[in-house]
Amino acid sequence: MPNWQVSQRLGRYQDVDPSATAAPRAQLLWIHAASVGEVQAARALIAVLDDTLPEAEIFLTTMTRQGRAVAQSLLPSHVCCALAPLDISPAVDRALKLLQPNLYICLETEFWPVMLITMRKAGVPMLLLNGRISARSFAQYQRIKGTIKQVLAGFSAVGVIQEQDKDRFCQLGVPADRIQVCGNLKYGLRQPDSAEQAKKEYCQLLGIQADEVVFLCGSTRSGEEELLLPVFTRLQEKYLGRLLWILAPRHLERLPEVMALLEQAGLGYELFSQFSLSSEGDSKERQGNIILLDRMGELARLYAVGDYIFCGGSLVNKGGHNIMEPIALRKPVFFGPYMQDFQDAVGLVLAAGAGVQVASPDDLSDRLLDYPVDAPVYEQACQAAEQLAQTQQGAVTRQAEMVSQVMKDRG
């Protein structure tokens, strides 16, 4: 492990960004996110906090190195991104003494007992935002209810995703008047620019022509690309050379596995990183019709070029992925039967008519072929996606207001 990682795990952040620990300072908000998914939630929250609390500095920690890397690529440059300290007293005490946060914001279910109890004893106000408790976690927490109640007692307020989460937090000892049902931060992500601007940039970069149809499969998991090959073949037969397949594995370390699969199938491919615009605006000329996304932090925006969008982790039993990311770009979305981790999003998308859940790869092929991109039904789904994205902005606003209220109460 590199020295800087060891230092950060031990709560030493002097070498991260001098502005993060410089004195005097008006306010410091410490936001903790577990990994990539929570970073997406933090991104939505920070976009609003930059407007509502422009004087505050933001220090974000993650538990995983990948989460930190994604945070650095997605978040504004003024946000200092680091690895979280180990949940042991020396590391936590050292970080707290150094940073002296005015507010600690914990996202989702990152209940690190030493951190939370130490923060409480030090008198640091704490918020739990985008809180959720799965049925499995709830059953585990009930076995140690006394300990969990003590850990949760330090939160000034808890913002949860849905009513079921509120009920579970109440049963674990959080007073009902401290809990607010807000919706999901991840689904209220504001795009930094318009979907049309993102589409224009990526079409230029990848040489996508106006008559091409883009089949974009995002966050695919092990075993899923093999299931998608016949789907690609059937779409290719329909569109006769006008189909571009963009394949984005969920974890970049799986790229060799996906490359080997395509090569075994006799399919050529190009890597996204091979394309770059010159100062004259020219890009490398694309040679084939398959592109592998090999760069983190691009997918949420890259969805803008997709016509048919499939969200992975759902044809194989991996819990699914955030189907609201393409929705935010006015794109209808297709996904498989395994969506355990995003059931609330499934309900929203299906009720709005902004997506299609399929039972199998064959079902996916059939639905895509029956869903032409130039038909009125497709445009209706795009409009439904746009309307759904707009309604989710309220989740971000409500939770940002909780932050502002705590800061106001603390002076």
N, C-alpha and C positions, 0 to 999 in steps of 0.2 A: 504494500500500500504506500503510495507517495507520501512524503512528509507533510504536505499541506492537508491531505485527508486525515492523517493522524492528528494534526493540530486541531482541525475543526471538530473532530469527534471528541476531543478532550476539552472543547469549549474555548479554544484560542482562536480569535477572529481578527487579530490586529492586522494580519497580512491580507485580509480579504478585500477591504475597501476602507481607506482611512476615513471617508465621510461617514461610514456607518458607526464609528465610535468617536468621532470628533466632538469636542466640547467647546463652547456650549452648543446645545442643540435644542430645538423647540420640542419636538415629539418624535418618538420612535415606535412604530408599530411592528411587532414581531409576528409574522404569519408563519405557521408551521403546516406543511403539506407532506403527506407520506411519500407519494411518488407522482407519476405522470398524470394520473386522473385528477388528483387533488390540485396539481399545478394548474390544470385547466380551470378548475373552480376559482383558484386564486387569481388567475388572469382576468376572469370576468369581474371579480370583486375589485381588484386593483385599478381596472379601467375606470370605475366609478369613483373610488377613493381619491384618485389623482385630481378629480374635479371637486369633490366635496371637502377634502382635507389636503389641499395642495402644499401646506407647510410641513406636513408629516413626512419623515423618512420611513422607508419600508425595508425591513430586513426579513428575507424569506429563507426558511430552512426546509430541507427534505431529508427523508430517511435513506433514499437510494441515490446512487451516483447518476443513474439515468434520469431520475427526476430533476436533479440539479442541472444536468446538461440541457434538458428540455426547458427548464425555467429560464436559463440564461439565453436560450435561443428565442423564447416567446415573449418574455417580459421586457418592459422598458429598461433602458440602460441604467436608469437611476435606482433600480431595485437591486439591492445586494443579495446575491443568491449563495447559500452555503449549505454544507451538510449539518444536520442536527447533532447536538452533543449526545454522547451516550447517556442512557438513563441511569446514571450513577451520580451520587452526590458531588464528588469533586468536579466533574465535568459540568454539571448543571450549575453549581455554585459559581464556578469560574465564568461561565457564559453570562449568567445573570448579573454578576458584579460588573462585567465589562460592558454589556449592552445597556443595562438599566432601562428596560422597555417601559413605555407608558401604558402599553396594552399588549397582551398576548392573545392571538387569535388562533384557535385550533380548528382545523378543517376536518369534517366528517367524523371519524372514530379513532383518532390518534390519542388514545388514553394512556400516556406514559406516566405512571404514578409518581415517580420521584420528581419529574419535571412539574407536574400539576400541583403537588403538595408543596413543593419548594416555592413556586410562584405564589401560592395562596398565603404561606407564612410570611413572605416578603411584602405582601400587600399589593402585588401587581394585579390589576383588574384583568379578568380573563373572559373571553367569549368563545363559545363553541358554535361554529357556523356550518351550515350545510349538513347538520347532524342527521345521522341515520343509523339504525340498528337492525340488522337482518335477524330473521327468526333464529338462525343458528347462534349468532353472537348473543342474542337476548337470553337464550337458554343457558349459555355459558356464564353470562354475567349474573344470572339469578342464583347460581351456585355460590357466588362470592359477593352477594348483594351488599353486605356490610362494607366491604373494601371498596366496591364500586361507588357506593353512596358517598364515602369519604373523598374519593378521587374527584367526583363530579361536583362536590359541594362548593368548590372555589369559583365556579362559573357564575358571573354576574347575570348572564342571560344565555339562553340556548336557542338558536335558530335551527329548526328542523325542516326536512323536506316535505313530509306529509303527516296527516293526523295519526297514522299508525305509529310513526316514530315518536310523536308526542306522548302517546299512551305508554309506550315502552319506557321512555325516560321518566315519566311520572312514577311508574311501578318500580323504577330503580332508585327513587328517592329525590328526584329533582322536583321542586315545587311547581305546580302548574302555571303560576303567575310569572315564572321566569322563562317560560317556553313560548315561542312564537312559530307558528307554521308559516313558512316563507316560500316553499318551492325550491327548486334545485338551481344552485349557482351555475353548474355546468351547462345547463340548458338555456341560460340567459346570456351567453357569450356575445359580446358586441364585436363585430368585425372591424378591424382597423381601417378598412376601406370597403368600397362597394364590391358586391359579388361580380359585377361586370368588369370592374377594374382588375380584379384578381384573374378573372377568366382571360382578359385581354393579354395580361402579362405572361401567363402560362402558355397560352396558345402561341404567342410569339416565341417563347423559349423553346417549346417542344415541336414547333412547326406543325401545329394542328390546323388542318384546313376546314373551311366552313362546312363542307359536305361530309366530314368525318363524324362518326359516332364513337363516343368515348365510353368504354366499359371500365369503371374504376372500382376496384375491390380493395377496401381499406381495412387495415388491422387484422389481416388473415393470420390464422394460427396453424400449428403443425397438423398436417393431414388435410387441411382445407383447400390448399392450392390444387391438390390432386383431384378433389371433387369439382373444382371450378373449371378444370381443363375442358371437359365436354360441354360446359355451358359456353365457354369462349368459342369452341368449335361450331356450335349451332348458330351463335350470333354471327360468326364470321361467314357462314354459308348464306345467311340472309343478306348481309350488307356487302358482300362481294368486294373485298379489298378496301372498304371504307371504315373498317372497325379498328380502333386503337384500344389495346388492353393495357391499363395501368394497374400494376399489382404492388400493393404496399404491405409487406409483412409487419406484424405487430412488433416483433423484436428483430433488430437489425442483425443480431448474431445468427439468425436463421437464413440469411441471404445465401450462403453456400448451398444449403439444403434446397432452397427454391430454385437456384440456378441449375443444380444437378437435375432436378425434376424436369425443367424446361428443356434442357439439353437432351435428356433421355427421350423426351417426346418429339425431338427433332425441331424444336422451336427456337428461333433466334430471339435475342433480347438486347436491350441497351439499358445502361444504368442512368438514372436521373442525374447523377452528379456529373455525367459526361457532357451535359448541356449547360452552356453558359453564354450569356449575351456579351458581345464585344462592345467597345465604346461606340461603334457605328450602329449598334442595335441588331447585329446579325447573330444567329445562333448556329451551333453545329447542326448540320442537316441530318434529320432522322432517317435511318436506313430501313427500319422494320416497323412492326405494328405491336410490339410489346415493350413496355418500359417498366423496370423495377425501381421503386422508390427506395433509395439507399441513404436518405438523409433525414435526420430527426427534425421535427418542428415544422414540416411542410404540409402534412396531410390535411389538417383542418382547413387550410386555405386552398389547397389543391383540389378539393372537392368541387370548386367552382367550375372546373372544366368538364366534370362528369355529366354524361347524359343518363346512363344507367349506373347507379351507385349501389354497391353491395357492401354492407358492414360485416366484417368477419367476426370470428369467435362464436358464430351462431349456427353454422352448419355442423360444427363439431362442438362437443359439450364443454365449452370454455366460458360460459356465462354471458357471452355477447360483448358488445362495445357500445360506445356513446353514439347512438343513431341520431342524436340531435345536432351533431356537428354539420352534416350535410344540410339538415333542415335550416340551420342558420344562414346558409348560402342559397336558400330558395330552391333546394333540390329534394325531390322525393327520394325515398330510400327503401331498399329491399334488404331483408334480413331473414335468417333462418329460425328454427324452432327453439334454439337454446339461448334464451335471453334472460336468465335468472337474475343477473346483476343489474338489469335495466328495465324491470317490469313496469315501473312508473312511466318511463319514456315510451315503452311499447303502447301502453294505454293511451297516452297523449297523441302519438302519431297515428294510430289506427282510428281513433275517434275523429281526428281531424281530416282523415282521408289523404294524409301526406306520405303514406308509405304502404308497403305490402309485406306481410310475413308469409314465408313459404315453408313447406314441410320437408323439402328434399332438394338436391341439385336438379333433378328432372323437373320438379315443380317450379324452381327458379327459372329454368330455361323457358318453360311454357309461359310463365307470367311475363317475362321480359319480351318474348316474341309477340305476345298479345297486347303489348303496351308500347306501341310505336311513339317515338319521340316527336313526331309531327302531327299527332292526333290531339283533338280537344281534351281528351281525358288526361293527357300528360300535362297540358298547360293548367288544367284545373288542379292537378296535384301540386304543381309548382306554386300556384297561388295559395293553396292550403298550407304548404310548407312555410311560405312567407308570413301568413297570418299567425301560424303557430309560433314561429320564432318571435314575433312581436309580443305575443301574450306572455312569453317566458321572461321578458325583460323585467317584469315586476319582481321576480325572485331576487335579482341582483339589487334592485333599488331598496327593497325591504331590509336586506341584510346589511347593506351599506349604511342605512339609516340607524341600525342597531349599533354599528361602530361609532358613528357620529354622536349618538346619544350618550354612550359611555364616555367618550372623550369630553363631551360637554359637561357631564355630571362631575367629572374629575377635574374640571377646570383647565 
